[in-house]
């Protein structure tokens, strides 16, 4: 039978991820989708210490701030709609109290700096090449926080600008963390407010820039999440109800492709072993106090003990406590 879709084959990574690797995810909501899976699987992860970021200039700015030894002050905040906001951050950091806002921002900045210095893999997921600039001081903003559009200039970056920006950034990252591996992805989420053509132009800018950057540096790679949805799955049934975001099946498919190409054998075995623990935790018996279910719990507690011995870098104490709480 002739093939009925254009399946994308992804070459195995030259330096695959281990179960004990430290992973930092930064960027669009797709970075959160991928990162949350590994975090839930008890990998040592940090996800978006500035919140969800979409454009490459704000992403670069966030990484610079993590490497610089500074703190945010009230001068970095703006008050609008009864909330304090930062143009460096997603709105999840916004707060009615300026001190509370700064406390959270600086705590996550410190955590991000310390993690970036030690992490093995940095995943940068770019969402859009369209950028907003605060007119008052020409600051690139990560989030407009529902300010009126008249306060911003909106422009499309170009590949050459991004290549130069990220050349400097990657050199600085390598000095900050010499062993760092970087993986770029382009978010498959369609930015429909830019229009169909505007979205495609934006993605094209990002694709051209990441292709060149990956060619210029060793240890900098590209994972085709965008292509897997647009050219491999290529069907609206793989989108969420808004027809813009990938649905759960698409996210799972892209994740499985990533695991197959980028995780080493031991990490893949660990994920399979851990999946059995999750299924045991989610099992809902008719009679939780039955002897059979209590034996089931003890058997899986023993499995957790064996897993922690087999994979000593993984902390499964939370999962162990969850099962222990069900014993009677």
C-alpha positions, 0 to 999 in steps of 0.5 A, a space after each residue: 500500500 502506498 503511503 497516505 501521509 508524509 511522515 517525518 523521520 527525525 535523526 537520533 540526537 548526537 548527545 541524547 538526554 538522560 533520565 538524570 539530565 537537567 532540563 530548562 524550558 523557556 518560551 511559548 505555551 508549547 514549551 509548557 506542554 513539553 516541559 510539564 510532561 517531563 516535570 510530571 515524570 519527575 525529571 529535574 526541570 524548570 519551566 518558564 521562570 518569566 512565564 509564557 513568552 512568545 517573541 524571540 527578542 523577549 526570550 533573549 532578554 529573559 535569558 540575559 536577565 537570568 545571566 546578569 546579577 540583578 534584581 527587579 525593582 519598582 522602577 520595572 513595574 507598571 500599574 494598569 487596571 488595578 494591577 502591577 505588571 512587568 513588561 519582562 513577564 507574563 501576566 501570571 506575575 501581575 499582582 495587586 501589591 507591588 511588593 508581592 509582585 517583585 517578590 515572586 519575580 525576583 524569587 523566580 529570577 534567582 531560581 532561573 539563574 541558578 538552574 540555567 548555570 547548571 542545566 544540561 539542556 535549554 529548550 527555546 520554543 519560539 512562537 511569533 516573530 511579531 514584536 511589541 515595543 513600548 513607545 515611551 522608552 522603546 522597551 521590547 515587551 513580553 506581554 502588553 497586559 491589556 494596555 491600549 495598542 496606541 502605547 506600542 509600536 508593532 513590528 516584524 523582526 527579520 532573520 538577519 536581526 535574530 541571527 545576530 542577536 542569538 549569535 551574541 546570546 549563545 556565546 554568552 550562554 556558553 561562557 555562563 554554562 560551558 556544557 549547555 546544549 540548546 534545542 530550538 523549536 518553533 511552536 505549532 500554535 497558529 497566531 491567527 490574530 496576525 492573519 493567515 499570511 501574517 502567521 506564515 510570514 512570522 513562522 518563516 522568519 523564525 524557521 530561517 533564523 533557527 536554521 542558520 543559528 543551528 548551523 553556526 554552533 555545535 551543540 545547538 539543534 532544531 526539533 521540528 515540532 512545527 513541521 510534525 503538526 503542519 506537515 506530518 499530522 496535517 489534519 484539523 482533527 489533531 487541533 484543539 477546539 479553537 483550531 489554532 492550538 494542537 490537541 492532546 493527540 498531537 501533543 502526545 505524538 510530537 512528544 513521542 517523536 521527541 522522546 524517540 529521537 532525543 532520549 537515551 535508552 535508559 531514559 526511555 526505560 525509566 519513562 516506561 517504568 514510571 508510567 506503570 507507577 502512574 497507572 497504579 496511582 490512578 487506579 480506582 478500586 470498587 473497595 479501597 479497603 479490600 485485601 486485594 487492593 491493599 496487596 496491590 498498593 504494597 506491590 507498587 510501593 515496592 516497585 517505587 523503592 526498586 525504581 529509586 534504587 535503579 534511578 537514584 537521581 529521580 525523587 519519587 517520594 511524593 508518589 510513594 507518599 500518595 500510595 502510602 496514604 491509601 493503606 489502611 
